[in-house]
Amino acid sequence: MNVFRYICVVKPPRLAKKVYGVEIKRDRYLRQLIESRQNGFIKVITGIRRCGKSYLLNVLFYRYLLEHGVADDHIIRIDLEDRMNKDLRNPDTMLRYVHDKIKDKELYYIIIDEVQLMNEFVDVLNSFRHIENADTYVTGSNSHFLSSDIPTEFRGRGETIHVNPLSFSEFYFAVGGDKQDVWREYYTYGGLPLIRSFDTEQKKISYLKNLFETVYLADIIERHKIKNENEMRELVLILASSIGAPCNPTKLSNTFRSVKNVKIAGHTISNYLAYLSESFLLNKAIRYDIKGKKYINTLSKYYFADIGLRNAILDMRQQEETHIMENIIYNELLVRGYRVDVGMVEIKRPDKDGKWMRIQLEVDFIATLGSKKYYVQSALSVPNREKEIQESRSLININDSFKKVIVVKDHIMPRRNEEGILTVGLFDFLLNEDSLDM
């Protein structure tokens, strides 16, 4: 049984999920839920499957409600993935069930897991909005819950809370111990909450592989009726082996042709990429021309929502710390609420014959949140001035006043050079949310 799905209308709740005896805290997301109480919106909790959405709602938020005076019979909890609740996937049955549970004028909390399994779920949730003394929270794991669709589907009265796998800081504070040891564990097996419940390397790898094949990949293939599942599997392998590499459907199609000797049309690959993103397995970072102030749709980068899944897809090969670190930094910026793009800076310089040529320099990440913007480079090591100049070359050529940061694996004190570029150690960055403003 999946431990994140133990709470439903017919099962008693267990109030804590622990990692080696330590409860996992998801304070960021719990705070968002608390701040969203009784705001008149349908709260939609999205995220990759098995990242802990149900634990957040049915353990942490449920316990918070009980501790703050909400009666247990005023919390209606339904897990639609549970076979025992199959009848409730019928919209009319669901509506009758919830209305029958509401006995008085006091506030009721409706909590539904995997609501996309219910037919006509949007209509049902919009009906719940008309119950004056009901506050509704649902989880979803696929394209039905893309944040861009929420306002439209719920007529402007839907709010998205996206849950990620454990960040390094959540993982570290749950596990404790030496940072280097925890880092090795994290960049090898990732941050899916259940991974720490397995006591051997083989069990962890088997769990991740099985999860990818029987949950993520199978779900995509079934939902989108993909006939050639090997094509999808091979595409994921290619993306996993080249995280952080610029690509597009045409380039990937050429890779299939040259490396795999398989012909796949660019539009088919484009659809596959969309399916992978919609399942929250991958995130897409679009290239942005910093000087031209415009997006460039020719090439994008794809990063895995959980690095452990990526490693398991590759049978734990190709664990280059440089690329894994880049993926983890990208995920950390997303966790903190930033929109994350890939930057491009174009400069001119003379060639050996004195002719001017255009050169495109890359900025690993542009992190934007409201009026705040940061340019972030990921570098495994900056041991000397020569390497520092190399890593900061693109940053120096950005002509604006937003902060520029290089994150390095080296154990260093945060420092700022004469160009104003901040260099900060990886652990300082990952464990301190204010690290970009040091």
N, C-alpha and C positions, 0 to 999 in steps of 0.2 A: 504493500500500500504506500502511496506517495504521502509522506508526512505533511506536506503542505495542503493536503486535501482531506484532512481528518475531520474538519468541522462542517457539518451540514445540518439540515433540519432534523435528522434522525440520529445524529451521533453526538455524544457529549464532548465538549471542547477540552483540549489540553492547553494550558495557558502559557507554555513556554517552549520554544525550540532553542536548544543549547548546542554550542560547539565545544566539545571537550569540557563540558560543565559550565561554560560561560554563555549567557544569553546573547544572541545577536541583536544589536541595537540598530534600528533604522530610523534614527531620530529625524533626519532631514525629511523623510516621507511622512512620518507620523505627524510632524509639525504641520506639514501641508494639509493633511487630513483634518487635523484639529482646527486649523484656521479656516477651513472650508465648511465647517458645520453650519447647517441651517441657512445656507446662502441662497437657496432656491434653485441651485444647479444640480444636474445629475453629475456625480463625481465618477469619472471613468479612469480606472487605474490600469495603465497599459504596461507592456514590457515583455521581453522574451520569456517563453515558458520556463518554469522552474527557477525563476529569479527571486521568488519570495513574495509575490503579490498577495497570495492567500494568507501567508504568515503575517504580513503587514496588517491586513484587514481583520482576520479572524483570530489573531492572537494579540498583537500590540494595540490596535485600535479598539478591538472588542474589550480588552482589559481596561483600557483608558475609560471607555464609556461606563463600565461597571464601577470603577473607582470614583467616577464623578456622578454617581447617583442614578444612572439609567438602569431601570429594572431589566432583568434578563428576558422577560417575556415581551419586552418592547424592542428587542433586537431580533429581527427576522433574518436568519442566515440560510442561504441556499447554495449548494454546490451542484451546478448543472453537469459537471463532469462525472459525478457519482451516478452509477447505474440506478440506484434506488430513487433518484429524483428525475428519472427519464420522463415521467408524465408531465413534469413541470416545464419541459421544453416546449410544450404546447402553449401558445400565448394566452388563450382563454382560460386554460387550467391555472396558469400562473397568476393571472389577474384575480381569479376567484380565490385562490389560496391566500394571496396577500391580503385581499379585502376581508377575508374571514379571520385573519390573524389580528386585524386592527379592531379592538374592542371598545376603545374610549377616545377621548379628545387629546390625550397626552401624546407627546412626540414619539414616533416609531422610527427606528433605523432599519432600512432594507439593505442587506448585503448579499450580492449575488456573484458567485464565481463563474468565470468563463461564460458570460452572458451571450456571447455570439452563437452558442449552441442552441439557443432558443429561436424558434421561428418568429419572424416579425418582431425582433427584440426592440427595435427602435420605437415602434408604435407602443409597445408595452411600457417602455421606460418613459415615454412622453405621457402616457396615461398616469404613471406614478406621480408625475409632476403636479397633477391636478388634485392629488390627495394632500390637503392642507397640512396635516400633521405627520407627514412622512419625509424622511431625508434619505436619499438613495445613493448607494455606492456599489459599483460593479467593477469586475476585472475582465480584461480581454487580452488576447495574445496574438492577434493577427490584424490583417489589413482593415477589418471593419472598424478598427480603433486608431487609425492614423489621426494624429492630433489635428491635422488640417480639415478633417471631415467632421469633427465633433460639433463645432458651432452650427454647421449646416444641418446635420442629422437631428440635433436636439433643439433646433430653432433658436439658436443663440443662447440656450440655457444648459450647455454642457461644458464641463471643465475637465481637462486632462491632467493627471498626475502620472508621470512616466517613471517607472521603477527600473533601475539597472541592477545587474549582478553586484555583489559586494565590491565596493571600491577598496583600494589597498588600505586606506585608513580604517574602514569598517572591519576588514579582514584582520588587520594588525591588532586593533584594540580588542577583538574577540579572542584572538589566539595568544597574543603577547610573545615575549621572548626576544631573541636577537633579531634586529631588523634585517640583516643580511639573510638569515635563515628563512624568515617569513617571506622576504622578497623572492627567494628561489622557489619556495613553495607556491607563491602567488603567480609568478610568471610562468610556471610550469603547468599548474592545474587550474588556474583561474579563480573566479570569485562566485561561482554558483554555490549557494549556501550549503547544500547537502554534501559537497565534496569533502568537507572535513570529517564527516561521519565515517568515512572509509579509512581503515587503518593500514592498508598496504598500497604500494604504488600500482600494482596490477588492478586492484579493485577500483581505484580512482580512474585509471585509464579506461577500464571496461565500462564504468558508469558513464563517462563522457562520450565514448564511442557509441554506446547503446542509445544514449539520449539523442545524439545527432541523427542516427539512422532511424530509430523507431518513433521519435517524437517530432523533431524539427523537419527533417527531410521527408518523412512519410506524410506529415501534415501538409507540406507544400505540394507534394505530388498528388495527393488525394484531392485537395481543395481546388487545384488548378488543372486537374485531369491531364497531367503530363504523361505522355505515352512513353517517351524515351528517358527513363529516370537516370540512366548512366550519363547522359549529357549534363543533367543538372549536377550530378555527383562530381563529374570531371570539372565543371565550372567552379564549384566550391573548392576543389583541390587546387586549381590554378590560382584562385584568389587567395587561398590560405598560404600558398607558397610564395606569394609576391605582395604581402601586405605593405601598404605605403607606396606602391608603384603606380604611377599614373596609367590609367587605362580607359577604354571606351568599348562599346560593342564591336566596332570594326576591328580594333586591335585584338580583342579577345577572339573574334572569329578567325583572324589570321593565325593566332596562336594554336587554335584547334586544328587548323589546316596543316600548319608546318610541323607541329610537335606531335599531335595525336592522329594526324592524317584523317581527320573527320571534318566534313563540311557542315557548318551550322550557320544559318543566316544571321546577319547582324540584328534584325528585328526580334528574332527568337531569343538571342542572348539578352537583348534589352528587356524583354519580358521576364526572363529568368532573374535578372538583376533586380527588377522591381519586386518580384515575389520574395526574394531573399531579404530585401529591405523591409517589405511589408510584414514579414514574420519577425522583425527586429533582430534577426541573426546577424545582419550586416548593417553598417551605417555608411552613408555616402558623404564624402567631403568634396565640395565643388571648388574648382579653381577660381580665384578672384584676382583680377588685374588691379594691383594696388594703386599704381599711378593713373591708369585709365579709369579707375573706379567703376568697374563693370565685371560681371561674371563671364567666365569663358567656359562654354559647355563642351568643348572638344575633348577634354580629358578630366577625369575625376579620380579620386582615391577611395578605396573601400577598406574599412576597418571592422574587425570582429567585435561584437558586443561583449563576448567573453573570450579571453585569450586561451583559456584551457580547452575550450571547444576547438579553437583553431589548431592547437597543438595535437589534439587527439585525432582530428581529421587527417593530419599528416603522420599519424602513427608516432608522434612525439619526435619526429625528425625536424630538421631545419629550425632549431631553437636559437636563432641568432638574436642575442640580447638587444642589439641595436634596434631591430625592427619591432621586437616585442615591446621594448620600452616606449617606442614611438606610439604604438597602438594603445598602450596603457595610459600614456599622457593624454592622448586624444580622448579616451573614455573618461578620464578624470575631468577634463574641461567640460564635457557634456554633462557629467554628474553635477557640476557646479552651476549648471544652467546656461552655459554659453552656447551661442551658435558658433560652430567651428567650421571654417573654410580653410582651403589650402591657398597660400599666397604666391603671387608671381610678380617679380619686379624686373622690368626690362631696362637694360642699360646699354650704352654705346661705348665701344672701345676700339682702338686701332689694332689691326692685325699686323703680322710681321712686315707687310708691304706698306703699311701706313694707311690702309683703307679702313674706314669706319664700318664696324659690323655690330649688329644687334645681338645681345646675349640676354637670355632669360634666367634670372636667379630665382630660386625657390625659397619661400618661407614656409616652414613645416605647417604652422597653424596660425590662423587669425581667429582669435576668440573675442566674440562680441556679445555684450549684454547691456541693453539700453544704450546709454551714452558712453559706456566703458568699452575700450578696445585694447587688446594686447597682441603683440606679435611674438610668437613662441617658437623657438628652435629646440629640437631634441638632439643631444650629442652624448654618446656614451662616455667620452673623456675629452677634456681640454687640458692636456698636460703642459702646454707651453703657449707662448705668445703667437707663434705661427699658426697653431691650430685654432686659437681664439679668433684670429683674423679671418681664417677660412670659414669658421662657423658664423661669424657676424657679418660677413660680406653683404649678404642680401639685406640684413637689418640696417646697415649703415646707409644703404641707398634708398631707404624709405624717408621721404621728406615730409613727415608730419610729427606731431608731438606725442603720439600715443606710446605707451611703454613697450619696451623691447626686452625680451627675456630669453636666456639660454638655460635650459635645464640639463644638468650633467649628472652622470652616475657617480662621479668623483665625490669623495667626502671633503667638502670645502665649506668655509664660511661664506655666506652671501657677499658678493662684491659687485661693484659697479665700475666700469672702465671709463676712460676719458670721453668716449662717445655716448655715455649714459646708459649703456647696455648692462642689465643686471644678469649675473650668472649665479644660479642657485642650485644646490644639490638636490638630487632626485627625492630623497626622503623628506627634506624640508618642504619641497613642493607638494608631495603627496599627502603629508601629514598636517600641513598648515594651510587652511583655506585662504589665508591672507598672504600667502607666499609671493604672489605676483606683485604685491604692493610693498615689498620690503624696501 
